[in-house]
Amino acid sequence: MARTRLPAALAHHDLRLFFIGESASLLGSSMATVAVTFAVLDGGGIEADLGFVMAARIVPMVVLMLVGGAVADRFGPRRVMVVSDVLRCAVQAVLAVLLLTGRPAVWTFVVLLAMWGAGESFYAPARGALIPEIAASGEPYEDKLRDANALAGMAGSLASVAGPALAGLAVATAGSGVVVAVDALTYVVSAVALLTLRVQERPSRAAGPGGGAAALLEGWAQFRSRTWLWVTTLQFTLFNLLVWAPFLVLGPVVAHERLGGARDWGVIMAFYGSGAVVGGLASLGGRTPRRPLVVATVATAGWALPSGAIAAGLPVLPVAGAAFVAGIGSAVCGMLYATTNQRHVPAEVMARITSLTTVGAFALGPLGLALAGPVAALAGTTAVLGFGAIWQITTGLAVLAVPDVRRLG
């Protein structure tokens, strides 16, 4: 079914352009992340310097994303996304010139990556609000909104698989500056694709009493009034803190100590990305389930498998197989959650809701990354990963026990 639905989805003008623009910019970002890492290290930076540089990109995303959602709801998501693309293109172009002409100081990386992260903090919530508008444009067909979300997920999955591999080869042969320059060009592709969409521009909304603060409070009121929305967001918050962050930190440690090192860890993560691609393709076929949040929550159980497999002491191939299943589940649940939110949240607050769910889901992730090592030193790696696997299954059952989750159609 997916083989017939994919060409049908891409035959639609706006879906095709959106997929091309998303794929280009996400692939470029994935490559640039690797290039910046090696540029810092090749320039004499140490681990602490690299940590500051990476944090410089993440912090603005967490701090500014709620504001980005309010801005996108007021001025329209496409406008905000194009401005974000222009900003990120300029930032990466400046960084590329600096890398091609010398060795920038660490503070230069920090400043530019902070600006890069600021651009992403406005782009992400606007993207969540634009997808329903894309699905509403052009010739309609059944489950077009679901296909739009599936294509968005596939763009990210393909970038996560291909980006690091292409970046490693390109950095080794052409240098980090060339890779960052390519990333700057991908934002041009994204901006042109967005400007060529045929979506109906909605007029800017006037700021209500209280301005931006009132807009944020309105988004919060819409968020907390929907039990299914804040419950699933809380599930992802704790998942990133207790399951995925420990897996990302301790998985490479286990691979280094017991498996085949970086090679085997690369295999495991490649299988995860491949599973996400397969899940995205599968999501393009069939019909949306009558109880989408039930299916999405069941799919989150897949994330327990890689942690459980490592905790059980299994060799690399079973762990990679578990990661493959987890990747499929991530694509399916991501598509269903996004589609459900877009169908049941008013369009005028969609970007703010997207910013709240994104910030809520990932806010504790950095804390999980920081604590995974020290906690494993006290309790043991097996205990931490095993707890994460059990936690994921248990919280999935708890979410399914919520009536609003089970009943939402």
Secondary structure, DSSP 8 states (H G I E B T S, - for coil): -HHHHHHHHHTSHHHHHHHHHHHHHHHHHHHHHHHHHHHHHHTT--HHHHHHHHHHHHHHHHHHHHHHHHHHHHH-HHHHHHHHHHHHHHHHHHHHHHHHHS---HHHHHHHHHHHHHHHHHHHHHHHHHHHHHHHSSS--TTHHHHHHHHHHHHHHHHHHHHHHHHHHHHHHT-HHHHHHHHHHHHHHHHHHHHH------------TTHHHHHHHHHHHHHHT-HHHHHHHHHHHHHIIIIIHHHHHHHHHHHHHTS-THHHHHHHHHHHHHHHHHHHHHHTSS---SSHHHHHHHHGGGGHHHHHHHHTT--HHHHHHHHHHHHHHHHHHHHHHHHHHHHHS-GGGHHHHHHHHHHHHHTTHHHHHHHHHHHHHHH-HHHHHHHHHHHHHHHHHHHHTSHHHHH--
